[in-house]
Amino acid sequence: MEDKDFLQFILSVKKMTGIDLALYKEAQMKRRLTSLRLKRGYSTFAQYFEAISKDKELFYEFLDRMTINVSEFFRNPGRWDVLENKILPRLTKQSSRIKCWSAACSTGEEPYTLSLILLRKKVDATLLATDIDEGALAKAKQGVYTDRSLQDCPPDLVSKYFAKDTHSYRILDEVKNKVTFKKHNLLADPFESQFDLIICRNVMIYFTEEAKHELYQKFSRALKPGGVLFVGSTEQIFQPHQYQLEAEDTFFYRKMG
């Protein structure tokens, strides 16, 4: 009975939002949503769906739990060093203006990290940042962060590009204005093309193998030849050639051709 209740919930969510929860790893997703449903006092997913379809706050909370917005600036700093000192110099030789995409950008730490690097390197670029969660995007557009989010951000960049408030740091417009934020569902919406750099980190771990396969195909098609896909530290692609990709460095894949 309980499984039937959850399956109906998946169908209802897909109908209402276009988000297909069946493409996420079921045990993980079900565990997270069950604990949220019980915390809010609903004994079935049918009751919980009725509530989130009427209450915007509950709906945003559901999205937030589903997407797990955990992020910080310069997450895994060594990989950002590789991007700055090895990948970007090659990409800027290829194009005088590069096109970048931070896919599943959460609350903005990742695209702003890239924006800081582009400013430091004086690289001319367009930077698109997308996420499925409107609550996360609203936070990203505000650009206000705790010092925990900034623990790996180089101190010179913090002092130059952030305004310190009492309990937080506000990113300056010079960094913000480089980024265009948009709502986007990776699993359902079309992708733009001709990207020099796509960053999609710490998101694929939530998807089924079939969904991952489909996404890597789509990312590959969205890249220019020579463009790069930068993935998270638990998301190594074991057969990159099937996606017309080859490893350029650890967690960086170059589009062949």
N, C-alpha and C positions, 0 to 999 in steps of 0.2 A: 504493500500500500504506500509506504514511505517513498519508494523509488518512483512509483507512478506519479506521486505528488511532485517530486523534484523534476521528473521528465516534463510534466505539464508546465511547470515553472519555466523551464528552459524554452519551451515552445512559445509561451506567453511573452517572455522577455524579448525573444527574437522578433515576434510580431510587432511589439510596441516600439522597439529601439533599433532593430536591425543587427543587434549584437548576438552572435551565435555562441552561447556558452558551451555547446557541445564540442567546440574546437579547442577548448581548454582542457587540461588534465582533470578528469572528473573527480577523483578522490580529493585532490587538493582544493578544488573549487567548491565542492559540496561541503567539505569540512569547514571552510571559511564562512560560507554563506549560512550554514546551519547555526554556527555559533552566533553570528550576527542576528539571525532571525529570532533565536531563543532569547538573546540579550534584549531585543525589542519587544518580547512578550507575545510572539505569534507561534501558535502550536503547529501550524502547517504552512507549507510554501504557498498554497492557494491564498491563505489569509495575508501572508506577507506580500505577495504580488499585488493584491488589491490595495494594500496600504502604500506601497511604493509608487503605484500608478496614480495615486491621488495626492501624495505628499512629496513635494520637491526636495525637502531636506532629507527625507528617508531615501529617496531615489539617488541623490548625490552621495549619500553615505554608502549605499549599495555599490555604486560605481567605484567609489574610493577603495572599498574592501576588495572588490574584484580585481582592480588593477595594481594594488599594493604600491603606493607611491613612496618608495624609499629612495632617496637620492641625495648626493652631495656634490659640491664642486670638486673637480679634479679627482673623481673616484678612481682608484688604482692609478696613482700619479705617474708611475713608470710608463704606462701605455700612452698617456697624454704627451709625455716627453718624446716618445717615438713619433706620434702624430705631428708634433711641432717641428721636430728636427730632421725627420726622415721623409714622412709622407707628404706633408705640405710643400716642402721645397720642390719635390718632383711634380706635384699637381700644378704648382704655379708656373713651372717651366712649360707645362702642357697648355695652360690657358692663362691669359692675363687676369681674367675674372672668373672665380670658381663658384660653382653652384652647390650648396650644402643642404643636407636635410637631417635633422635630429628627429627620428621617428620614435613615437612613444616617449615624448620628452618629459612627462610627469610635471613636476612643479617648477621646471625651468633651469635647474642647476646645470644640466648637461649642455643645452644650447648656449647658455650664458658662458660656460667654461670655454666653449669653442669661440664664442664672440670675443672673449678676453684674449685668447691666443691669436685670433685674426688681427685684433688691434695691436697687440705687441709686435707681431710680425709685419704689420702694415700690409696685410693681404686684402685685395679688393674681392669681395664675395657677397653673394646673396645667401641668406640663411633662413630656411623654413623650419619651423618646429611644430610638430603635431602630436595630439593625444586624443584618446576617445573620451576622456573624463573632463567635462566642462569645469568642474570644481578645481581640478589640478591646473587647468589652463588659466583660470581666473587668478589663482595664486601666482602662477608664472608671470602673468602680465603685471601684477603688483610689484614683483621683484623684491620682496622683503624676506630676509633669511636670519636664522639664528647662528650663533658662532659655531655650533656643532656642524652645520652645513658647510662652514668655511674652514674647517680644521686642516684640510689639505691644500687650500688655496694659497699660493705664494704671498707672503706678507706685503710685498711691494705692490701687487695687484689689488689687494684688499684696501690698502691706504689710498691708492690712486683712483679706484673705480667704485668704491662703496662709501656711502654716508652712514656714519654710526649714529643710531638712535639709542635710547636708553637700554632696551633689551634686544636690539636687533640691528641688522645692517641692511641698508637700502641700496640696490644697485643703481648706478647713475644712468641717465638717459642715453649717454654716449654708447653704452653697452646694449641697453634695451632696444634702441632704435635700429640696431643691426638685425634684429630677429623679428620674423613675421610668424605669429602664432595662429594655428587653425585647428578646428576639430576634425579628426580623421580616424576612421576605423580601419586598422591595418588589414583585418580579415575580410572586409566587405567593400571598401571604397577603392576606386582606381588610383594608381600611383602616377605622379608626374614623371618626366623622363629627363635624360641628359644631365644627371647629377655627376659631379666630380667626387663627392664624398657623401656617404650615407652612414650615420651613426645609429645603430639599434642595439642597445646593450641591456642585458638583464631583464629581457622581456620574453624572449623565445622559450625560456625555461618553463613558462606557464602553459605552453601550447602542446598539443598532440604532435606526434611525428609527422602525420599527414599535413597538418596546418603549417608546421615548420618548413616542410619540403616546398609547399606552395609559396610560402613567403620568400624563401631564398630564391626561387625562380623569379618572383616579381621584383625583388631587390636587384637581382642581376640585370633584368630587362630595363630597370630604371637608371642603371649606371651607364655612363659613357665608356667606351673602350679605354682601359687605363684608369678608370675611376675606382674608388676604394669603398668597401664595406667594412666598418669597424664594429665588432661585436663584443659582448661581455665576457668576463673571465671564466664563466662556466659554459660558454657557448661555442666552443671550437667546432668548425665544420669539418667533418672527417673525410668527405669526398668532394672537395670544392669544385673539381673539374666537371662534375655533373651539372653544375650551375654556371659553367663558363667562368669560374673564378680560380685564382691560384693564390697560395699564401705568400704575402709580401713580408710579413713579420707576424709575431704571435698575436692573434686576434684581428689581424688586418688582411683582407682579401682583395686582390686586384682583379678587375674584370679583364678577361683575355680579349685579344683582338686588336 
